[in-house]
Amino acid sequence: APQSLVDGGRDDDDDADDDADDTSALRRRRPGPTPGVSSANRKALFQHGGLLSQVRLVMISRMAKPEEVLVVEDENGEIVRELTKDTEAIAQYKTMRETLVYLTHLNYDDTESIMLDKLALQVDGTEWSWSNLNTLCWAIGSSSRGMSEDREKRFL
């Protein structure tokens, strides 16, 4: 079954721990300056920067699984790509990906900082699980569309 944006496809038992981790991380998060934004929009970003940072954290923490591509051999012995057909899950992923790209455009540094913090928590074992690692990888891959090639190379 596809993940919902609310529960992220995790069991209810895991939600209490995830919410506590997300809340503590939200308190630490401070949005940084956004280059290339007009002064009129800068005021709005300043007023809503904390909220947008929280949205980034939730989107990164709950990123939906992308469309799977399987490489298989067909009946003629040729190697072909086979796509999964779960259209609801694919639609959810595409919506989350586009949202994360827009959020990355608004403040790349904050998006990068959140991802690096989440990666550090994976490495030190605080949030280690295959599910969390996959979710983080899907978010990193999705947000790369919101970065310049130089920033993407530096981040990876």
N, C-alpha and C positions, 0 to 999 in steps of 0.2 A: 504494500500500500504506500502511496506517496506521502512524503512528509508534509505536515501543515506548517505554516509560518509560525504558528503559536507554539506547538509542541516540538517542532524540529524532528519529529519522527522518533523521539526517544521515549523510553518507558517513563511512567509517572514517578517511579522511585528515583530516577536520575535527575529529574527536574529540580528538586529542592537543592541539590548540590550545585547544579549548573547555575541556577538563579543566584545563589550565594556568591559563586565565583564571579559571575557577570556583574553583580552589584558592587563588589569590592573593586573590580577593575574599573567600573564606571566612575567611582569616586576618585581614582588616580588620574583619569584621563583629562587632559587639558588641550583644547584645540589650539593649533598654531596658526600663524599668518598664512594667507592664501595669496600668492603672487598672481598678478594679472586680473584682479577683481577690482571693479570700479569702486570709488569711495562710497557711493550710495549703497551698493550691494555689500560693501565691506561692513557697514553698520548692521545690516540684517544678518550677515554671517556671524558677526560678533555676538549679537543677541541670541542667535539660535545655534551657535557653534557647539555648545555643550550637548544640546539635544541631538544634533547631527552626529556628534561623536558617539553618543549612546546608540544611535541607529546603526552606525557603522559596526560597532561591537556586536550588536545583535545579529546583523546580517552575516558577519564573518563567522560568528559562533553557530549559526543555524543554517548555513548555506546548503541548499538542496543539491542532490546528486545530479550531475550533468548527464546528458544523453550518452548511453553506452554504445561504443562501436566495437563490434567483434570482428576479428579477421578469421575467416573460415575458408575451407576448400569446398567449392561447389561440385556438382555431380560430374563435371567435365575435367576436374582436377585443377581448375584455375582458382587462384586466391582472390577472394572478393570480400568487400566490407558489408557487414550486416548490421543494421541499426535496430535498436529496441523500439517498441511501438507504444510505450506508456505515455500517451499524449498529455495527460494531466500533470504528471511529474515533470515532463519536458517543459510545459508551459510555465510551471512554477519556477523551475531553474532559470529559464530565460528572463522572467520578471525579476527574480532576485539578482541575476547577473547584471541586467541593465541598471537596476537601482544601485548596485555596488559600483558600477562604472561611473554613474553620475556623482555619487558621493565621493569617489576618488578624485574626480575632476574638481570638486569643490575644495578638497583639502587632501592632497596627496600625502603630505607628511604625517597627518593623523592616521590615515589608512595604513601606511607603512608601519607606523609605531604600534598600532593595534596588532597587526599581523606578527611583527617581531616579538611583541610581548606574549602573544598566544603561542608562538613557536618556542620561546624560552620556557614557558610553562609545560610544553610537551617534553622538552629536553630534560628539565629537572624532575620530571615525573609527577608534578603537581596535578596536571590535567591529562596525563597520559592515558590514551585508549586508541585503538585502531579507528573507532568511529570519529573521535575528535581530530585525529590526524588527517583522516580522509576529508572531513568537513573543512579543515583549514586549507588543505591542498586545493580543494575545489574553489574556495574563496580566492586564494592566491591566483589560480589560473584564470578565474573570472575577472578579477580586478585588473589584470595585465592589459586589458583593452583600454583602460582609463589612463595608462601611463605612456610617456614617450618611450621610444626604444632605448635611449640612454638610461633613463630611470629604471626601466624594467631590467636591463642588464645589470645595473648596479645592485638592485634589490635581490635578484636571483644569485 
